[in-house]
Amino acid sequence: MNDPNTHCQPCEGNSSPLDAATVRQYLQQRLHDWESNDAYTGISRTFRFKNYHQTIAFVNAIAWIAHREDHHPELSVGYNYCTVHFSTHAIKGLSDNDFICAAKLNTLIE
């Protein structure tokens, strides 16, 4: 899942969301800076930047990845931050796709 060559798979609602134990494991092993909500149905992270230009450049990179993977996060954007929230709406919870995309965003700032 941390392999940058891994891509999202279509999710039409015919699979089950990841269980809480799996979400905790993925976060602990792979995505330390991301947090789950209390219901384990979404993950989020706030990225901080020096200025608005850097923030918007990051948002544009997110848009490109989201389009390429056909998996789109919710964003909250301000002058020097971008909060990203992933959840797979078709299954009302988290899927591998959410973690694949989160890992791809992490590589943008590493």
C-alpha positions in Angstrom: 0.0 0.0 0.0 3.0 2.3 0.4 4.2 1.4 -3.1 3.8 4.6 -5.2 2.9 2.4 -8.2 -0.2 1.0 -6.4 -3.5 2.3 -7.8 -7.0 2.5 -6.5 -9.5 -0.1 -7.6 -13.1 0.8 -8.5 -15.5 0.5 -5.5 -19.1 0.2 -6.3 -20.4 -0.4 -2.8 -20.2 -4.2 -3.2 -17.4 -4.6 -0.5 -17.3 -4.0 3.2 -15.5 -1.1 4.9 -12.3 -1.9 6.7 -12.8 -2.8 10.4 -11.4 -0.7 13.2 -8.6 -3.1 14.0 -7.4 -2.9 10.3 -7.6 0.9 10.3 -5.6 1.2 13.5 -3.0 -1.2 12.1 -2.7 0.7 8.8 -2.3 4.0 10.6 0.2 2.6 13.1 2.4 0.8 10.5 2.1 3.2 7.5 0.5 6.5 8.1 1.6 7.8 11.5 0.6 11.4 10.7 -3.0 10.5 9.7 -5.9 10.1 12.2 -9.1 8.2 12.1 -12.4 9.6 13.3 -14.0 7.9 16.3 -16.2 5.6 14.1 -13.2 4.5 11.9 -15.1 5.6 8.8 -12.6 8.3 7.7 -9.0 9.4 8.0 -7.6 12.9 7.9 -4.4 14.9 8.2 -3.6 18.6 8.2 -0.6 19.7 6.1 1.1 23.0 7.0 2.9 25.3 4.6 4.9 28.6 4.7 2.5 30.5 2.5 -0.6 30.5 0.4 1.3 29.7 -2.8 2.7 26.5 -1.4 -0.7 25.5 0.0 -2.4 25.9 -3.4 0.4 24.1 -5.2 -0.2 21.2 -2.8 -4.0 21.4 -3.5 -3.3 21.3 -7.2 -1.2 18.2 -6.7 -3.9 16.6 -4.7 -6.4 17.3 -7.5 -4.1 15.6 -10.0 -3.7 12.5 -7.9 -7.4 12.4 -7.1 -8.3 12.6 -10.8 -5.7 10.0 -11.7 -6.9 7.5 -9.0 -10.6 8.5 -9.4 -10.8 8.8 -5.6 -11.5 12.3 -4.3 -11.0 13.6 -0.8 -12.7 16.4 1.0 -10.5 19.4 1.5 -10.4 22.3 3.9 -8.0 25.0 2.7 -6.6 28.1 4.3 -3.7 30.5 3.9 -1.0 28.1 5.2 -2.8 24.7 5.7 -4.8 22.0 3.9 -6.8 19.4 5.8 -7.5 16.3 3.8 -10.2 13.8 4.6 -10.6 10.5 2.9 -13.5 8.1 3.2 -15.1 5.8 0.6 -18.7 7.0 0.3 -19.9 4.0 -1.7 -19.3 1.7 1.3 -19.8 4.3 4.1 -16.4 3.7 5.5 -12.7 3.2 4.7 -11.3 1.1 1.9 -7.7 0.4 0.8 -8.2 3.2 -1.7 -8.2 5.8 1.1 -4.9 4.5 2.4 -3.4 4.3 -1.1 -4.2 8.0 -1.7 -3.1 9.1 1.7 0.3 7.4 1.1 0.6 9.2 -2.2 -0.1 12.5 -0.6 2.6 11.8 2.0 5.1 11.3 -0.8 4.4 14.8 -2.0 5.9 16.4 1.1 8.6 13.9 1.9 
